[in-house]
Amino acid sequence: MQALYFKDGQLLAKEMDKPQVRRGEALVKIRYAGICSTDLEILKGYMDFTGIPGHEFVGTVETPRSLAGRRVTGEINISCGSCELCRRGLGKHCRKRTVLGIAGRDGVFAEYLTIPMTNLHAVPDSVSDEEAVFTELLAAACEIPERVYISQSSRVAVLGDGRLAAMAAQVLRLKTKALTVIGIDQEKMRLFAGLGIDTAHSAAISSMKGSFDVAVECTGSRIGLPDAVELVRPHGTVVLKSTFHAPLKWNPSRTVVDEITIVGSRCGPFETAMGLLEKKKIETAPFLTAIYPFGKWETALRRARRRNAFKVLLEMGT
């Protein structure tokens, strides 16, 4: 099979053996693979990963025969299932876990993937491949209201204007009537505004200090957390979504003085995300920037890195 392989800071296209299917696993032929901010950080050295990157996908099961032909997407954390954390329902935090294309396990920038059948989720007929590839990203957004209570009157800021912010804003506007997306790119801001979401430029953060009950940090940058803390009121909450390969130099004194809560939030519920896609509660088409065939993977990565990009897909096969 064709795949992208990352080692020693270098990403190369290469011919590889199709992965061997272990007991309890499925072999999935990848249709689309999404390029996400975490993937781009991995290519900078985040997680010291070696192997096939990528973790957002939609594909078709080839084996086992009981699932053959089924369109699927899948959860990225593969846990041991037997440790204390797994027994407590915290498998995504299993200390022995592997993570697709991120830690200890090959990902989806390839024609084929093996993944435990328990990680798979069927894609309803009413959800297109182009929509389904957003499921993992949307699930991460759905985790926000799982971790933090948000009411219709909660004043919520989404800090960032990229891929995750696009999904987070749409999930959160189902929870509150007081939502603002704060970003940099004017073209992106117009897109959010076109969906009826209030927007503000990040240059105005100082004038909005203490204006929000909850600030969701989706910038993918080192300045995101300090900015988010500035935005919330005393006893406010910051939800930290970004992962990045860089040190953070920041004085956290204000979190102590104003008793601000910082909540980490990572992967989320696929069932909830798929349900929102099936009910057409989430727009994905405006946030699908481009689709490239596998042979143009370098162009796809360059496009994904541009400030005005949302989701870029690699078409791995038909």
Buried (B, 14 or more C-beta within 10 A) or exposed (E): BBBBBBEEEEBEBEEBEBBEBEEEBBBBBBBBBBBBBBBBBBBEEBBEBEBBBBBBBBBBBBEEEEBEEBBBBBBBBBBEEEBEBBEEEEBBBBEEBBBBBBBBBBBBBBBBBBBBBBBBBBBEEEBBBBBBBBBBBBBBBBBBBEBBEBEEEBBBBBBBBBBBBBBBBBBBBEBBEBBBBBBBBEEBBEBBEEBEBBBBEBEEBEEBBEBBBBBBBBBBBBBBBBBBBBBBBEEBBBBBBBBBBEEEEEEEEBBEEBEBEBBEBBBBBBEBBBBBBBEEEBBBEEBBBBBBEBEBBEEBBEBBEEEEBBBBBBBBBE
